[in-house]
Amino acid sequence: MAIQKTGDTGIRKATVPDMSGQTRTQYQAALTALGLTYTETATNTSDSNLDQKFYSQGTAAGTVVNIGTSISMTYYNYVYPGFSHYGGFSHYGGFTHYGSFSHYGSFSHYGGFSHYGGFSHYGSFSHYGSFKHFYAYGLNATEAPWGGVLNSILTPGGFTISSELMENDKLVTMKSDELVDSINVNEWFVPSLQNVENTEETSVVSVKEEVVEELVVINGSLHFPKQQMVLAKKNDLINFTKFENIDESYELYSAIDKDWISIDRLETMSFIDKVNVVKCAPYNWYIADGLVISNGE
């Protein structure tokens, strides 16, 4: 931290330090202590260990400059890789197709979120409570027909989102001769379903937050936590199976179409965030994104 004063002009000078290995806060403090100023530019990284750390400096270490000189600095800015699949959400046209989330005021206060660098500065939305208002363990939008990251839950009044649910709220569920309210979803299995109906109602018992680290993506559009259960069929055996155990040999039951759908594509997506776990009774399963979903006993 050498500060010099020339004998001829009295102009105070400082030697630019080597900021390699420092955090953003550290190099800011070091430059300020020397009487230097700085300008900053971020470069994105998917390595969370580099977040807010030194990347490069515009003036080489050891250079003698006048006090007050501005040093250009570049630091790493962590961008959560789980959302890259959605191209910064651009694939969905900034969600403009869905009215720019007009139900939530278009989020215009946040300038289309661009001011926050794709939310990366806030740790994958964590600053805003993980935007749990949008995650459901079943769809969290009023009726997003595109499937997407959100999950819509069917109620007698239409589709809703999990964070809007309260105890004793009614959900629409499915029943058949074999699928009745007395079964244990962890043990139940049958070879077929007879007299399927989507007219039964079940009541919300609890809605609890749970942190998940990965989502299973079905056919590129249906997104569910790995631990959640879905009504599925394999080798003519029907039961509730966790998404983490599902593969392309399974078929999933569409309560809307009253038919089985095949799995053409199966992916796992990183997603470290909170979701709402919905449990209900007497039927401990409900309809989300058209699938029959349960969170276990």
N, C-alpha and C positions, 0 to 999 in steps of 0.2 A: 504494500500500500504506500508506494513512494509518491510524495508530493514535493514538487520542486518549485523554486522561485528563481527566475533568471535575473542576473545581475544588471542587465542592460535596460530592460523594459518593466521589470516588476510584475510580469504576467505569471500567474501561478499555473503550474502544470502538474499533471498526474500521469502515472504509468498505468496503462490499461492492464488489468489482471487477467489471468487465465481462468475462465469460468467453467471449464470442463468439469463434469461430474457434479455440478451444483444444482440445487433446485431453483425454481424460478424466484422464490422468496429470498434465497441466499444471494443470488447474483444481483438482485435488485438492491438488497441492503449493502452489498459490497460496492457497487457503483455509486450509490448515494453517499456512502461514507467518504468516498474519494472526491466528492463534489461534481460527479459526472451525472448526466441524465441518460435516458435510454428510450428507444422505441422498440416495440415488440411485434413479432409475427408468430403465429402458431402453425405448426405442421402436424397433421393428424397421424396417429399411430393406433394400432389395435392391441399394443402391449400396455396393459394397465400399469405395469411397473415403471414405465417411462413417463407417465402423466405428470405434467407441470415441471419437467426437468429440462436442463440445458440441451439444446440441439446444436447451435452454432452462434458465433459472434461476428459482427461485420468488421470490427477493427481488431487486428491481430494482437494477441497478448504481448506485452513488452513495448508497445507503441506509446510514445510520449505525446500527450495531447493537452490542449488548454483546459483548465477547469471550466465546467459548464458544457463541454462537448457532449453531444448525444451519440451514444453507442447503439447500433442496431443489434437487437438480440432476437433469436428464434428459439422457441421452446416446443417441447412435445405436448400435444393435446390428445388425450385418450378419447377415442370414439368407439363406443360399444359395437363390436362386430355383428352381434345378433340382428341388428336392424339393417345391415347392409343388403340383406336379401330383398329388402323393399326399396332399395335405391333411394334412401333418404325419404321414403314414402312417395317418391316421384312416380313410381309405377301406378299409383292410384291417383295421379294428377293432383297431388297435394290434398287428396281427399275431396277435391272440388266436386267430384261426382256425387258426393254425399253432402253437398251443401256446405262444404268447408266446416263441418261440425257445427252448422248454424245453430243447432240446439244448444250448443255450449258457447254461443256468442262468437263463433268463428275463430276464437282464440286471438282475435285481432290485436288485443293488448300486447301480445308477444310477437307481433309482426310476422305472423306465419311461422313463428318459432325460429326464424333465421337468425335473429339476434343472439340466440343461445347456441349457435353452431350445431344444429341438429340435435340439441339437447345434451350433447356429449359433455359439456362443462358441468352438467348437473348429475353426472353419474347415472346415465340411463334412466332419466326422469325421477331419480330418487329424491331430488330436492322438492319435487311436487308430490310427495307421498306415493311415488311409484305409479302415479296415475292409475291407482287401483280402481278408480271409477270405471275404467275401461276393460278390466280383465275379469273373466267370469267363471272359469271352470265350466264353461258352457256357452254363450256369446254375449258380449257386453256392448251391444249397440241396439238401437230400437228395432232395426230389422235390416241387417247388412246382408243382402243376398249374395254378396261376393264371398262370404265365408271369412276371409281375411284373418287377422290376428284376433279379432273380436269374436265373441260367442253370444248368440241370442238365445234367450230362454223363453219358452212358450208358456204363456199364462192364459186364463180364460179371456182376458181382454186384449190379447195380442202378444207380441214379443217385447221383452224388457231386458234389463241388465242386472247382474247379480248384486251390485252395490245398492240398487234401489229396493232390493228385497228386504222384508222384515219378517220376524217370526209370525206365523199364522197366515202369511200370504198364501194364496192358492196358485198352484202350478198345474199345467196340463201334463198328464202322464199316459203311459200306454199299459194296457193289460191284455191278457189272452186267457184261454182256458188253463194254460200252464203257468202263466206269469201273474201271480196273485200276491196280495199284500203280505201274506204270511211267510214268503220265501226268505231265505238267507242268501243274498246275492253272492257271497263268497263261496257258497257250496252248491248253488242251484245249477242244474244243467238239464236240457231236454233235447230230443231229436228233432222236434218241430214245434211250430206255433199255430194254434187253431183259434179262429174267431177273434182276431186282433181288433182292438178298439183304441182310439185316441181320445176318448170322451171322459175318461176318469180324471178326478182331481186329487191332488195330494197337497199337504200343507208344509210350509217351510218350518223346520224345527230350529235350525241355526244357520248363520252365515258367518264364517270365521276366516280370517286372513291366514294365508300360508305362503311361505317363500318357496319358489321353484327355480330350478336352474336350467331346465330344458323343456322344450315343447316338442311333441310329435306332430309332424305336418303330413296330413293325409291328402293325397292327390293334389298337392300344391295349394290347397285353399282352406282345409279344416285344421285348426290348431288347438291341441289339447295338452295339458300337463301329463307327463308320463305315468304318474301314480293314479290317474283317474281311470275309472272302469267304463266300458262301453259294451252294449249288447252286440255280440259277434258270433260268427259261425265258422267252424273249421271241421272238415271231414264229417259233415252232417251232425255235428254236436254244437248246440247253442248254449252259450253261457255269458256271464259278464266277465270280461277279460281286461286287465290293465293295458293301457296303451303301450307301455314299455315292453309288453310281451307280444304285441301285434306284429305280424309280418304280412307279406304280399299273398300268403296262402289263405288269409282270413277274408271273410266278407262281413260288412257292417250293415246293421238293419236301419233303413231309412223309415222313420215313423211317418214322414210326410207322404212318401210314395208307397208305403206298405210293401216294401220289397227289399231284397238284399242288394247291396252295391259292392262291386269289387274294388280292391285296392291296386291301382295301377302304379302309384308312386308313393314311396314312404321315405320321409326324411326326419332328421333330428335337428332342431334349431336351438342354439344357445339363447337362454332367456332367464337372466337372474333378476327376479322381481317378485312382487306379491300378486297373489290371485285370491279370489274369494271362494271358499269351499262351502257349497250349499248342501245341507242335509234336510231330508223331508220325511214325512210319515202321513198315512200308513204305508204308502209306496215310497221306498227310498231310491227312486230313480225318476228322472224327468227328461224332457225333450230339449236338446240344445243343438243348434245348427242342424236340426232334423234328425240327429242321432239320439239314441236312448242312453242316457248317461247316469252313472251312479258314483257316489263317493264312498261306498262301502258301508258296512254296518257300524 
